[in-house]
Amino acid sequence: EFEEARKWVVNDLVFDKNVDVNLFESTIRILGGLLSTYHLSGDSLFLEKAKDIGNRLMPAFKTPSKIPYSDVNIGRGTAHPPRWTSDSTVAEVTSIQLEFRELSRLTGDEKFQKAVDEVMKHVHTLSGKNDGLVPMFINTNSGQFTHLGVYTLGARADSYYEYLLKQWIQGGKKENELLEDYMRAIEGVKKHLLQRSQPKKLTFVGELAHGHFSAKMDHLVCFLPGTLALGAHNGLTADHMKLAEALIETCYQMYAQVETGLSPEIVHFNLHAQKGHKDVEIKPADRHNLLRPETVESLFYMYRFTGDKKYQDWGWEILQNFNKYTRVPTGGYTSINNVQNPSNPEPRDKMESFFLGETLKYMFLLFSDDIDLINLDKYVFNTEAHPLPIWVPA
């Protein structure tokens, strides 16, 4: 199968096309995937392709502030913000670093790393943070945060926090600004976003909007227990591991308390005990499941670092429910519209690429008896589950 895929890359993967692509998605999926494949196979074909797409993404950084535009035309070499705004998403511009830095290391061309390091240095100094928590948008002209006062670890901010830690690990734990920003942010989470639900007293991460706490948690936030565990494994404070253990329990409950055993896209937690109510409430607009990987990803890290088989058991339960409610008889899996209706979960006929790239890969690693398969002291996973080497292995 790998040979077949390689042949496809040789003959059919052509980037010289007049198409707009999203800088962030293309970096984490295509560039990250090619770099990772190069390292795992040793085949220089993949590095050549990585160099090609890397060069074609560079025009995104030609902005007044050096904060990249969201979209690039990889054939024409032009870039622009989304049609409706001159803002970029904070998570997007701060979650391309692992890949571009690695591309510089492999090619000896420092322009890739320079472009993404500049973004991190800039964000490091910006005002508008709240105890290390960042707003969701940043303006490509002024380089300033916009839509101030809203703080979340869900969509549009999530992987900023993940990449602070992972860049620090990738670079051999030398870049202290990254570590400082990460540690400060986790303190900010504890101070502003952590609450406990009723009746089971689950620790969860809510959101803050203009000083008001909302008990809303995106499934995307379930990346956090894995990230916290990875930090603790790399010598950061042990209470990060305690928090990781509490949060992964919550993420598991986001599956277990639902009729199909599959988590919705967003949940709201009950802060007050009510008779006949669970911890997790689901609004009709939020009850879809897109086959997302974050909980399984965190289960993988937790199992690797604790050896506790319950994390494998939870992952197995989730996999069985994916098989039961999302598997398509003719092949593949599909997103579903309604996790609360086991008799008709309303299949959408769409399988996101991250299901193969991440969800199933983390399942495979979680169930593997070989705990050295992708050693976490030698590799760091990008946010699309592509392993990249740590520059100075521990």
N, C-alpha and C positions, 0 to 999 in steps of 0.2 A: 504493500500500500504506500509506503514511503517512496519507493522508486516511481510509482505511478504519479504521486504528487510532485516529485522532483521534475519529472518529465513535463508535467503541466506548467511548472514554474519556468522551465527552459523555453517551452514553445508558446505558451499562451499568456503569461503574466507580463503585460506591457503597460508601462506607466505613461507613455507618451500619448495621452488622450486629453481632449478638450473637455475635462469634467471638473466640477467643483467637488472637493472633499473636505471633510471636517479635519482640521489639524490634529486635534486631540485623539479622535477615534482612529485616524490613520496611523498616528504615531504608536499608540498602545497596541493596536491590532497588527498592522502590516509591518511597520518598522520593528516593533518588538518581536513579532513572530519570526521575521527573517533573521534577526540577530540571534535569537534563541536557537533557531534551527541550525544556524551556522555553528554555534558553540556545541550543540549536542551531536552534530554530525561531522564537524570538521570540514565540511564541503564549502569551498570558497565561492561557489556560485551564489550562495545565499547572502554572503557578505557583499558581493557585487550588486545584487538586487537591493540590498539594504542601503548601500551608498546612493544608488539611483533615486530611490524614493526619498531618502534623507535630503538630498540636494533639491529635489522638486518641492519639498515642504518649506524650504528656507525663506521664500518670499513672504511668508506669513509674518516674519519678524520685522519687515520694513514698515514700521509705524512710527509716528512722532515720539511715542513713549518707549519703544522697544518691547512693549507688551504685545504679543502677537494677535493678529486677527484670527477669528474662528475658522475662516474658510480660505482654501487655496485652490486655484486652478492649476493642476499638476502638469497640464500640457502647455499652457500659455505662460506660466510663471507669474501669474497675478494673484493678489489676495485681497480680501475685503471682509468687513464685519457682516453679521447677519443683516438681512434687509431692513429689519425694524429698529436697529439700535447700533451705536458705535461701541457698545460694551462687549467685552468677552467674559466668559464664565471663569471665576477664580479657580475652581477645580481644574478646568481644562488647561489654563496656561501654566499651572504649577504641577501638572501630572504628565509632563512629557520629558522630564529631566533625565530619568534613568536611561532612557533610550538614546537620546541625543548625546549624553555624556559618554555612553559606551561606544557610540559610533565614532566619536572623536578619538577615543582610546585605541580603537581598532584600525582606524584609517590614518592616524597621525595628523589629521586636519582639525585644528582646534576650533574652527568657526562654529561647529555644532554645539560643543559644550559652552563656548562663550555666550552664545545667544540665550541658552536656557539658564545658565548661571546668573546672567544679568537680571533675568526675571525674578529669580529667588532673592537676589540681593536687594532688588527694588522692593519687593513685597515685605522683606524683612524690616525695612525702615518705614513703611507706610503707616500713617495714622488712620484711625477708624476701626482698629481691632478692639475687641473687648476681652481683656485678659487672655490674649493669644488666639481668640476665636475670630475668624475672618468673615466679612460680608460675602455675598454670593457673586457680586459683579465688579468688574474693574474696567475703566474706560481706556480705550486704546490711544486716544489723543492726549488726555491729561495724565494718564498713568495713575489716576486716583481711584479708590474704591467708590462705587456708587450704590444707591439703594441701601444706605447705611441703616443700622439698627436691627437687622434681621440676621440671626445666627442659627445655623443648623449643621448637623453632621451628615445630613442626607444629600439629596441631589444638589449639584452645583457647588458644593464645598467639600464633599466627602474625601476625595483622594488627595487633596492638599495636605491633609494631616498624615495620611499613609505615606506620601512621598517625602515628607520631611524626615521621617524615621528611616525610610528605605534608602534615601540618598546618603544619609549619614553612615548607614551600614555598608552600602556599595563602595563608598570612598575609603573604607577602612577606619571609620569612626574618628576621623580627623577634623571634620568641618563642624566646629562647635556652634556656629550660628544656627545651623539646621537643628541640632539637638536642643539648643535653648528654645527655639520656636516650638518644637514638638512638646517639650516638657511643660512650657508655659500654657500651651493649648490644652493639654490634658488637665492641668489644674483649672483652666477656664471651664472645661466640661464639668468637672466635679463641682465647681462653685455655682454654675448657672444652669446646667442642663440636666443634672441627675435628679431623679425622683423615684419614689417607690409606689407601685400600684396596689390596688386592693382586688381580691382578698389575699392573694398569694405573696404580696410584698415583693414583687419582681422589680429589680433595679432596671430602669430604662433611661434612655437619652432622649429628652424632649427638645423643643425648639424655643427660642427667645425672639419675640417680635416687639421691638420698641418697649422693652422692659416687662412685657407680659409673657408668662410661661405658657406654652401649649404642650399638652400631653400627647403630641403627635410624633410618631417615629416611622421613618421610611425603612423598608426592608434593607435598603442600601446601607443603613447604619450598622448592620450586622457584620460589616468588615472590621469593625472596631475591636471586638474581643481578640480576633486573630492578630491584629496590629499591636495591641497592648501586650499580648503574650510574646510576640516576636521581640518587642522592646525589652521585656523582662528577661527573656532568654539571652539578650545581648548586654545584660548587666545593669539595666535600669531598675528602678525601685520595685521591690517585691509587691507593693500594694497595687501596682499595675496588673500583676497576675491575679490578685484577689478580685479586682474589678472585672478583669477578663472572664473569670469564672462565673461571676454574678451575671454578666451581660450575655454570655453564651447560653445560659439557662433561660434567660428572657427570650432570646432569638429562637431557641427550641420551642418555647411555649407559644410563640407566634405561629408555629406550625401545629403543635399538639392541641391547641384550644380551638382549632377550626375544623369544620365538618369534614373536609376532604383530607385533613392532615397536611395541607399546603398553605404556606403563608400568603396573605394578600400583599399588594404593593406597599400599602401604608396601613398602620394600625393606630388607634387611639387607646390610651390606657386609662382605666378607671382609677381616679385618685380617691374616691370615696366608696366604701363598701355598700353595695345594693343587693338586696335579696334576689337570688336567681341570676345575677350577672357575673360573668367571668372578668378576668383582668383586661382581656383584649376585646375592644369593640371595633367593628368594621363598618365604614360608611359605604353605601352602594357604589359610589364613584371609585372606590379604592379596592374593590374585591377581586381584581384580576391578578393573575400570577404569570410572570414573563419567563419562568424557568431560571430565575436569577441565582447567582452562585454564592452570595456573600455569607450566608449561614454555613454552608458546606465548607467554604474556604476557612472560616474560623474554626469549624470542627476539626479540620485537618491540622491546623496549627496547635490547637489544644491537645489533640491526640499525640502529636509529635513531641510536645514539650512535657506532657504529664504521663503519657502511657496509659491513661485511664480509658478502658475499653467502652465506657458508657458513651463516649463521643463517637466511636464507631457504630454503636447500636443506634444512636440518634440519627446518624447519617444513613444507616440502613433503612430505618423507618421512612425517612424522607424519600429515599430512592424508590422504595416500594410504592409510595404514594404518587411519585412522578410516573411510575410505570402504570399504575392503576388508572390515573385520571388524565394524563397528558400524552401517553404513548399513542401513536397513530398506527392502525393495523397495517397500512401499506408501507410504513417505514418512517422513522423520525419521531419527533415529539412536537407538541404545539403549546404555545401560550394558551391560557384559558381565561374566560371572562368572569367566572364566578366560582371562587373557592368554597363558597358556602352551600353549593348545590351538588352533592355527590351524584344524584341521578342524572343531572345534565350540567356539567361544568362549563358548557358553551365554548367548545374549541374555536380558536381564532384562525387556524390554518397558517400559523407563522412561528418559525423557530429562529430565535435570535442566534447570531454566531457565537455569542458568549456562552451559550449552553454547551456547545462542543468544546470551545476554547477554555472555559473555566469550570462550569458546574460539573461536567463529567470528568474532567482532569482531576479536580480536587477530590471527587468521589474515588477515582482510581487510586490516588495517592493515599487517601484516608484508609482504604481497605487493604492496601499493600502491606505484606508482612516485612518487606524490605525497608527498614526505616532509614536506610541510606540512599534510597531512590530519590534523587535531587536533595542532596545534603544541605540543610539550611544554614550551615556554617560556611558553605562554599558558594551558594547561590542565593540571590534575592529575586523574588517573583515580582514582575511588573504588575500593574493593576488589571491586566488582562491575562494573568496566570502564565506569562512567559518567563521562564527562569533566565536570569542574566548573572554572570559571575561576579562575586564580590572581589574587588581589586586586590585586597590584601586579606586572603582567607584567614579566619581565626585559627 
